[in-house]
Amino acid sequence: MSAPLHTRTAGFDVAVRDLTVRYGRTTALEGVTFDLPAGGIYGLLGRNGSGKTTLLSVLAAMRRGASGLVRVAGEDPFENARVMGGTAIVREGGDVLTTEKVAANLRFVAGMRPGFDTAWAEELLDAFALDRRKTADSLSRGQRSALGAVIGLATRAPLTVFDEVYLGMDAPSRQRFYDELLADVIAHPRTVILSSHLIGEIEHLLERVVILDAGRVLLCEETDALRAKGLTLTGPADRVDAVVAGLQVVGSRDLGRTRQVTVFDDLDEGALARATEAGLELGGVALQDLFIHLTAKESR
């Protein structure tokens, strides 16, 4: 008899091939393909309506695609008790029992999840100042999000998905969540997918990024490699244009005779040398800025 999936590796790997999902005549995802190795923190980014939540619901076995292949820990997750038992998804609002007290929510999850760390969950409740005696529906939006975050963290599922769960949480609470997540994934490796609009806050956590745009994968790359492709060049417009000729320009703005362009390309030493020789100012690009440029309509 094979061992339970959640004991095989430190996290589940994810493989998606040519996935298409439709709602009636509307295509939510089309031809989606990417890989996430087991054991890491990954970002799923996309503008509203890009298909992020649909994709996560497929990975969490809540929905089945019209076509394509999805494998979590090497198996089709849909109606697969072993894979589903090792997968946890927490969505905006916390996915909690709204009419039950906070303490009861923890007891319920602990009874369903053998790896649930009750002692750590209790510590997290104190860290987020959550009253155990209150029902979930009496909590503020941010507090319900924090309760969902506590459950997602303490469950320690081999595949843990947070779909905008930190919306509504204030900045200190979000930072505490990021710190707790990073520290615990280092101590207890697993696969974590973060879907968020707060890219600037989470980019330091992410090993790989999947960007969805209008239901398709725009790119799937290691975060460091993605940042390395982004560069701003600033200087006289004619010199900037000469240097970036042939490169993928994803953004441009002018201030008088000065032009700043954002390029997204594999820049070799020759291109960098030409930029330096032309007296251009070179600068890096934050992941959030790259995301904005790459998903802007004029860049598609």
C-alpha positions as CSV (number, residue, x, y, z in Angstrom):
1,M,0.0,0.0,0.0
2,S,1.4,3.4,-1.0
3,A,1.9,6.0,1.7
4,P,-0.6,8.9,2.0
5,L,0.2,11.7,-0.4
6,H,0.8,14.2,2.3
7,T,3.7,12.1,3.7
8,R,5.5,11.6,0.4
9,T,7.1,15.0,-0.1
10,A,7.5,18.3,1.5
11,G,4.6,19.7,-0.6
12,F,2.6,18.8,-3.7
13,D,3.9,19.6,-7.2
14,V,1.5,21.1,-9.6
15,A,1.4,20.5,-13.4
16,V,-1.2,22.0,-15.7
17,R,-1.4,21.4,-19.4
18,D,-3.7,23.1,-21.9
19,L,-6.4,23.7,-19.4
20,T,-9.6,25.2,-20.6
21,V,-12.6,26.2,-18.4
22,R,-15.9,27.5,-19.6
23,Y,-19.0,28.9,-17.9
24,G,-21.6,28.4,-20.5
25,R,-20.5,30.4,-23.6
26,T,-17.9,32.3,-21.6
27,T,-14.3,31.0,-21.6
28,A,-12.7,31.7,-18.3
29,L,-9.4,29.9,-19.0
30,E,-8.0,28.8,-22.3
31,G,-4.9,26.7,-23.0
32,V,-3.3,27.3,-19.6
33,T,0.0,25.5,-19.1
34,F,2.5,25.8,-16.2
35,D,4.5,23.9,-13.6
36,L,5.1,24.5,-9.9
37,P,7.6,22.3,-8.2
38,A,6.9,20.8,-4.8
39,G,7.9,22.9,-1.8
40,G,7.9,26.7,-2.5
41,I,5.9,29.9,-2.3
42,Y,4.5,30.9,-5.7
43,G,2.5,33.9,-6.9
44,L,-0.6,33.8,-9.1
45,L,-1.1,37.3,-10.4
46,G,-3.6,38.8,-12.8
47,R,-6.0,41.7,-13.2
48,N,-9.6,41.3,-12.1
49,G,-11.4,38.8,-14.4
50,S,-8.1,37.2,-15.5
51,G,-9.2,33.8,-14.3
52,K,-7.2,33.5,-11.1
53,T,-10.0,32.2,-8.8
54,T,-11.2,29.8,-11.5
55,L,-7.7,28.3,-11.8
56,L,-7.3,28.0,-8.1
57,S,-10.8,26.3,-7.8
58,V,-9.6,23.7,-10.3
59,L,-6.4,23.0,-8.4
60,A,-8.4,22.6,-5.2
61,A,-10.8,20.1,-6.9
62,M,-13.8,22.4,-6.6
63,R,-14.3,22.6,-10.4
64,R,-13.3,20.5,-13.4
65,G,-12.0,21.9,-16.7
66,A,-13.7,21.4,-20.0
67,S,-10.4,20.1,-21.4
68,G,-6.7,19.8,-20.6
69,L,-4.7,18.0,-17.9
70,V,-4.3,19.0,-14.2
71,R,-2.0,17.0,-11.9
72,V,-1.5,17.7,-8.2
73,A,1.1,15.4,-6.7
74,G,1.0,13.5,-9.9
75,E,-2.7,12.8,-9.8
76,D,-5.9,14.3,-11.0
77,P,-7.3,16.2,-8.0
78,F,-11.0,16.1,-9.0
79,E,-12.9,13.8,-6.7
80,N,-9.6,12.4,-5.4
81,A,-9.9,12.0,-1.7
82,R,-6.1,11.6,-1.1
83,V,-5.2,14.8,-3.0
84,M,-8.1,16.8,-1.6
85,G,-7.1,15.7,1.9
86,G,-3.7,17.3,1.3
87,T,-5.0,20.5,-0.3
88,A,-6.3,23.6,1.6
89,I,-7.8,26.7,0.0
90,V,-8.7,29.8,1.9
91,R,-10.5,32.5,0.0
92,E,-11.4,36.1,0.7
93,G,-13.6,36.1,3.7
94,G,-11.8,33.2,5.3
95,D,-13.9,30.2,4.3
96,V,-15.0,29.8,7.9
97,L,-18.2,28.6,9.6
98,T,-19.8,32.0,10.0
99,T,-22.3,31.2,12.7
100,E,-19.8,29.3,14.8
101,K,-17.5,30.8,17.4
102,V,-13.8,31.3,16.6
103,A,-12.8,28.5,19.0
104,A,-15.4,26.2,17.4
105,N,-13.9,26.9,13.9
106,L,-10.5,25.8,15.1
107,R,-11.9,22.6,16.6
108,F,-13.8,21.8,13.4
109,V,-10.7,22.2,11.2
110,A,-8.5,20.2,13.7
111,G,-11.0,17.4,13.5
112,M,-10.8,17.4,9.7
113,R,-7.1,17.9,9.3
114,P,-4.7,15.5,11.0
115,G,-1.7,17.8,10.5
116,F,-3.5,20.8,12.1
117,D,-1.3,22.5,14.7
118,T,-3.7,23.6,17.3
119,A,-1.1,25.1,19.7
120,W,0.3,27.3,16.9
121,A,-3.3,28.3,15.8
122,E,-4.0,29.4,19.4
123,E,-0.8,31.5,19.3
124,L,-1.9,33.0,16.0
125,L,-5.3,33.9,17.4
126,D,-3.5,36.0,20.0
127,A,-1.1,37.5,17.5
128,F,-4.1,38.7,15.4
129,A,-6.1,39.7,18.5
130,L,-9.0,37.4,17.6
131,D,-11.6,36.8,20.3
132,R,-12.3,33.1,20.6
133,R,-15.8,33.7,22.0
134,K,-17.1,35.7,19.0
135,T,-18.9,34.1,16.1
136,A,-17.2,34.5,12.8
137,D,-20.0,36.6,11.3
138,S,-19.6,39.1,14.2
139,L,-16.0,39.7,13.3
140,S,-15.0,42.6,11.0
141,R,-13.9,41.9,7.5
142,G,-10.3,42.1,8.4
143,Q,-10.7,39.8,11.4
144,R,-12.5,37.2,9.3
145,S,-9.6,37.3,6.9
146,A,-7.2,36.9,9.8
147,L,-9.1,33.9,11.0
148,G,-8.9,32.4,7.5
149,A,-5.2,33.1,7.5
150,V,-4.8,31.4,10.9
151,I,-6.6,28.3,9.6
152,G,-4.7,28.2,6.4
153,L,-1.3,28.5,8.1
154,A,-2.0,26.0,11.0
155,T,-3.4,23.4,8.6
156,R,0.0,23.0,7.0
157,A,-1.5,21.3,4.0
158,P,1.0,20.0,1.4
159,L,-0.7,22.4,-1.1
160,T,-2.0,25.5,0.6
161,V,-3.8,28.2,-1.5
162,F,-4.5,31.7,-0.3
163,D,-6.8,33.5,-2.7
164,E,-6.8,37.2,-1.6
165,V,-7.3,36.1,1.9
166,Y,-5.5,39.1,3.3
167,L,-7.9,41.7,1.9
168,G,-9.4,43.6,4.7
169,M,-6.5,43.0,7.0
170,D,-4.6,46.1,8.1
171,A,-1.0,46.6,7.1
172,P,0.5,45.3,10.4
173,S,-1.7,42.2,10.3
174,R,-0.7,41.5,6.7
175,Q,3.0,41.9,7.6
176,R,2.5,39.5,10.5
177,F,0.9,37.0,8.1
178,Y,3.8,37.2,5.6
179,D,6.3,36.8,8.4
180,E,4.6,33.8,9.9
181,L,4.1,32.2,6.5
182,L,7.7,32.5,5.5
183,A,9.1,31.3,8.8
184,D,6.8,28.3,8.9
185,V,7.3,27.2,5.3
186,I,11.1,27.2,6.0
187,A,10.5,25.1,9.1
188,H,7.7,22.9,7.5
189,P,8.2,22.9,3.7
190,R,5.1,22.8,1.6
191,T,3.7,24.2,-1.6
192,V,2.0,27.6,-1.2
193,I,0.2,29.6,-3.8
194,L,-0.6,33.3,-3.1
195,S,-3.1,35.1,-5.2
196,S,-2.9,38.8,-4.5
197,H,-3.2,42.3,-5.9
198,L,-0.7,43.5,-3.2
199,I,2.2,42.5,-5.4
200,G,4.7,44.9,-3.8
201,E,4.1,43.4,-0.4
202,I,4.5,39.7,-1.4
203,E,7.1,39.7,-4.1
204,H,10.0,39.1,-1.7
205,L,8.2,35.8,-0.7
206,L,7.8,34.4,-4.2
207,E,10.1,31.9,-5.9
208,R,8.1,31.8,-9.1
209,V,5.3,33.8,-10.6
210,V,2.4,32.9,-12.9
211,I,0.7,35.8,-14.6
212,L,-2.7,35.3,-16.1
213,D,-4.1,37.7,-18.6
214,A,-7.6,37.4,-20.1
215,G,-7.7,33.7,-19.2
216,R,-4.3,32.8,-20.6
217,V,-0.8,32.4,-19.1
218,L,1.2,35.5,-20.0
219,L,4.3,34.1,-18.4
220,C,5.5,31.6,-15.8
221,E,9.0,32.4,-14.6
222,E,11.3,32.4,-11.6
223,T,10.9,35.7,-9.8
224,D,14.6,36.6,-9.9
225,A,14.8,35.9,-13.7
226,L,11.6,38.0,-14.2
227,R,13.1,41.0,-12.4
228,A,16.3,40.6,-14.4
229,K,14.4,41.1,-17.6
230,G,12.9,44.4,-16.5
231,L,14.9,47.6,-16.9
232,T,14.2,51.3,-17.2
233,L,16.4,53.5,-19.5
234,T,16.2,57.2,-19.1
235,G,17.8,59.9,-21.2
236,P,17.4,62.0,-24.3
237,A,14.6,60.6,-26.4
238,D,16.8,59.9,-29.6
239,R,19.4,58.1,-27.6
240,V,16.9,56.0,-25.7
241,D,15.2,55.0,-29.0
242,A,18.5,54.0,-30.6
243,V,19.4,51.8,-27.7
244,V,16.0,50.0,-27.3
245,A,15.5,49.4,-31.0
246,G,14.6,45.7,-31.4
247,L,13.9,45.2,-27.7
248,Q,10.4,44.6,-26.2
249,V,9.3,48.0,-24.8
250,V,6.4,47.6,-22.4
251,G,6.1,51.2,-21.2
252,S,7.2,54.7,-22.2
253,R,6.8,58.2,-20.9
254,D,8.2,61.6,-21.8
255,L,9.1,64.7,-19.8
256,G,10.2,67.4,-22.2
257,R,13.1,66.0,-24.2
258,T,13.7,63.2,-21.7
259,R,12.3,59.8,-22.3
260,Q,12.0,56.9,-19.9
261,V,11.2,53.5,-21.3
262,T,10.6,50.1,-19.5
263,V,11.9,47.1,-21.4
264,F,11.2,43.5,-20.8
265,D,13.8,41.4,-22.6
266,D,16.9,39.3,-22.2
267,L,19.5,42.1,-22.2
268,D,23.0,41.0,-23.1
269,E,26.2,42.8,-22.1
270,G,26.3,44.5,-25.4
271,A,23.0,46.2,-25.0
272,L,23.9,47.3,-21.5
273,A,27.2,48.6,-22.7
274,R,25.5,50.6,-25.5
275,A,23.1,52.1,-22.9
276,T,26.0,53.1,-20.7
277,E,28.0,54.6,-23.6
278,A,25.0,56.6,-24.6
279,G,24.9,58.2,-21.2
280,L,21.5,56.7,-20.2
281,E,20.4,56.2,-16.7
282,L,19.6,52.5,-15.9
283,G,17.3,51.3,-13.2
284,G,15.5,48.2,-12.0
285,V,11.8,47.6,-12.2
286,A,9.7,46.4,-9.3
287,L,7.7,43.3,-9.9
288,Q,4.4,45.2,-9.4
289,D,5.5,47.8,-12.1
290,L,6.4,45.0,-14.5
291,F,3.1,43.4,-13.9
292,I,1.2,46.7,-14.6
293,H,3.2,47.2,-17.8
294,L,2.9,43.6,-19.1
295,T,-0.8,43.4,-18.5
296,A,-1.7,46.9,-19.9
297,K,-3.9,46.7,-22.9
298,E,-1.3,48.5,-25.1
299,S,1.3,45.8,-24.2
300,R,-0.8,42.8,-25.0
